Amino acid sequence: MSGLGPRLAARIAADGPISVHDYMHACLADPDYGYYRDGVPLGAAGDFTTAPEISQVFGEMLGLWLADRWQAAGAPARAALVELGPGRGTLMDDALRAAAKALPAFAAAAKLHLVEISRSLRAVQGAKLARAAPVFHDDFGTVPDDAPVFLVANEFLDALPVRQFVRRGPTWRERVVTFANGAFAFADGPAVAEPPLSATQIADAPDGAVVEACPAALDIATRVARRIAKTGGAALFVDYGTDRSGWGDTLQAVRRHAKAGVFDAPGECDLTAHVDFPRFAAAARANGAAAFGPATQGDFLRRIGIHARLAVLARGAAPQVARNISDASRRLLDAGEMGTLFKVVALQAPAAAAPPGFEG
Ligand SMILES: C[S@@+](CC[C@H](N)C(=O)[O-])C[C@H]1O[C@@H](n2cnc3c(N)ncnc32)[C@H](O)[C@@H]1O
């Protein structure tokens, strides 16, 4: 166990149980021991693999989508190109290369801003994207708001801490983490008179159900929507999650490409929760943006033309390369893989036509 486990155990012994939210936040973002402060967790040698790490096509398609939205917004002379949680910088590297080829004026107009809390990943991103001279931010709030924003975030929202509530008859209780006899455990915490849940969640949850809310994801939806309403622009959020706001415990831990226990090694496993896309989109709409989706990742990528791009890559490719391309396509698009579990939501200024990938 890293230094975080003993530190959390001591905190609980001194102050009492902590909320699931505070446990998840400490595991991921503790300044000293948080999972996303140091190290490079993505890729074969890490704990998990994301879509941009599977194939260059993913970042390329998203880059072309952003360039298209910039053009649809009247090709502003200055634009803020923003990524939240850029990982190894692979998505943005592929996005910039494809966008610069298809629409060089977009690449020339765009100033790159990366919102990233990991020291190690910032170094990787800075090296890979040096040609675009990225400006780093701890938080979206410091991205200058003097130009339209074109934003992308892949597997960022699932890394934001969730609160969990348990229904006990007519009472809702915050789910908390205890430490006793050398082990962390879940328990029912204090009663919460008005849990920040949607009407659907409250209506549907049976007795004993765990229901989740992610304040930080709703905060991002709110701030990005307000920003788009103010300066114009568009945003694309891709993540695993639901297309119906519901109930259920989705908190999970992953380590070295396998499921782990949430309490196995605080600060050393990736902890995630599914994104509630209907609530995310509702928060964006309530703050001045038009929200589209969620569409499944498979449908979105097919609609914006991934098959044409895959065909170009496969043309004349050596047999092994062609097999890799076909394998990547299956992983990104198939229902049993990332095609349906992963969803996409787009935000843009109201009154604009539906963006590519969300028509109909
Ligand atoms: C699951 S990785 C996804 C990486 C990348 N988007 C990809 O698809 O490969 C999550 C990313 O978000 C960053 N991150 C996590 N929590 C964050 C936070 N609160 N603020 C900014 N970045 C954060 C991580 O350091 C990492 O770069």
PDBQT file of the ligand as one rigid body, heavy atoms in Angstrom, charges set to zero:
ROOT
HETATM    1  C1  LIG A 401      -8.310   8.050 -18.215  1.00  0.00    +0.000 C 
HETATM    2  S1  LIG A 401      -7.107   9.233 -18.602  1.00  0.00    +0.000 S 
HETATM    3  C2  LIG A 401      -7.612   9.660 -20.273  1.00  0.00    +0.000 C 
HETATM    4  C3  LIG A 401      -6.484  10.182 -21.087  1.00  0.00    +0.000 C 
HETATM    5  C4  LIG A 401      -6.771  10.588 -22.519  1.00  0.00    +0.000 C 
HETATM    6  N1  LIG A 401      -7.872  11.500 -22.628  1.00  0.00    +0.000 N 
HETATM    7  C5  LIG A 401      -7.015   9.389 -23.381  1.00  0.00    +0.000 C 
HETATM    8  O1  LIG A 401      -8.126   9.220 -23.855  1.00  0.00    +0.000 OA
HETATM    9  O2  LIG A 401      -6.060   8.633 -23.595  1.00  0.00    +0.000 OA
HETATM   10  C6  LIG A 401      -7.627  10.643 -17.640  1.00  0.00    +0.000 C 
HETATM   11  C7  LIG A 401      -6.829  11.902 -17.884  1.00  0.00    +0.000 C 
HETATM   12  O3  LIG A 401      -7.393  12.967 -17.133  1.00  0.00    +0.000 OA
HETATM   13  C8  LIG A 401      -6.401  13.539 -16.273  1.00  0.00    +0.000 C 
HETATM   14  N2  LIG A 401      -7.108  13.983 -15.072  1.00  0.00    +0.000 N 
HETATM   15  C9  LIG A 401      -7.711  13.228 -14.133  1.00  0.00    +0.000 A 
HETATM   16  N3  LIG A 401      -8.342  13.999 -13.232  1.00  0.00    +0.000 NA
HETATM   17  C10 LIG A 401      -8.148  15.274 -13.616  1.00  0.00    +0.000 A 
HETATM   18  C11 LIG A 401      -8.561  16.525 -13.103  1.00  0.00    +0.000 A 
HETATM   19  N4  LIG A 401      -9.305  16.620 -12.007  1.00  0.00    +0.000 N 
HETATM   20  N5  LIG A 401      -8.197  17.638 -13.764  1.00  0.00    +0.000 NA
HETATM   21  C12 LIG A 401      -7.446  17.562 -14.891  1.00  0.00    +0.000 A 
HETATM   22  N6  LIG A 401      -7.007  16.394 -15.426  1.00  0.00    +0.000 NA
HETATM   23  C13 LIG A 401      -7.352  15.269 -14.796  1.00  0.00    +0.000 A 
HETATM   24  C14 LIG A 401      -5.420  12.419 -16.066  1.00  0.00    +0.000 C 
HETATM   25  O4  LIG A 401      -4.172  12.820 -15.594  1.00  0.00    +0.000 OA
HETATM   26  C15 LIG A 401      -5.384  11.836 -17.478  1.00  0.00    +0.000 C 
HETATM   27  O5  LIG A 401      -4.619  12.635 -18.340  1.00  0.00    +0.000 OA
ENDROOT
TORSDOF 0
